[in-house]
Amino acid sequence: MTKIAVVTGAEGFIGSHMVAFLQARGWNVVALHLSDSAASFPKLPNVRFAQCDLRNGQRVTQVLAQFQPTHIFHFGAQSLPTVSWSNPVETFESNIMGSLYLFEAVRHMKRRPVVVSACSSAEYGHVPASAIPVTEDQPLRPLHPYGISKVCLDLLAHEYFLDYGIPAVNVRLFNTTGPGKTNDAPSDFVRQLIRIKKGLQTAVIEVGNLKPRRAFLDVNDTVRGFYLAGLKGKHGEAYNLCATATHEVGHLLRTAIRLSGVKAEVRPVRRLMRPSDEKIIFGSTRKIRRDTGWKPVNSIEQTLTSMLDYWNAVM
């Protein structure tokens, strides 16, 4: 059987990498995007583009009926916690109602595809040090509307598995980064270093708290994790997807500086200091390793190097 994947949120950071990953493996891919035009997307063999607002249930049903996917990789979402605080209604409409329309459309298909949903470590909220690394059994206690919306997706997918037999797999994604990423510490550091290298800013990098420890997963390991979850993950289960080692944010900065060859002053500034920062965010990946054979292969040095190369080329 020819594998046909629908990727929601294909214009996003992870979604765009997922499209390229599947296409390179010979899959037929339908890339769903929110914008009206696909002109900005690279033209790839076996990749078709379709405009689809997940909040339009009729359009979602139409697209799935047209393309009859064997797999759906569901990334379409409002993905920023900061935006979810300022606009929780939009976040819930996109992340909860959009997902509900998707699962309803799948429910009425004769041949139901495997649905792999991008859930989030934000579902766990603050976790006591004694529970690190976090396992999938940790209580879900989100701290913001974005986290709440992902708990709803997690529960929704599981309920549709139980009630309607939809082969759903949930992936609770922790920090991930790579070429094209914005709005995280590594991408901010790398972009500033390239700007300094090209004379676009003074040789000063302004930073916030450098003490927290984070486990940043390379986006190439991320999409491979979703892929294996779709092929080998147990239906109805949730899986953490996380790097296997943590690093202080300051270590990431020093490594990026070393790899770039740029000399820069590091200057802490109050406006970049958050009111509270989890000391460590780290998830156990024992379950996904056991069930799918996944393991990350990219080091943090390789990830930062690929990010430096990316921003050097596009800036």
Protein Blocks (a to p, Z undefined) as FASTA:
>chain_A
ZZddddehklbmklmmmmmmmmmnopacddddfbfbfklpccdehiacddddfklmklmm
mmmmmnopabdcdfbdcfbfklmmmmmmlmmmmmmmmmmmmmmmmmmpmbdcdddddddf
klnmpadfklpccdfklccddfbfklmmmmmmmmmmmmmmmmnopacddddddddddehi
ahifklmmmmmmmmmmnopaccbdcdddfkbccddddfklmmmmmmmmmmmpcghiacdd
ddfbdcdfklmmmmmmmmnopacdddddfklpcfbdcfbdcddfklmmmmnopacfbdfk
lmmmmmmmmmmmmZZ
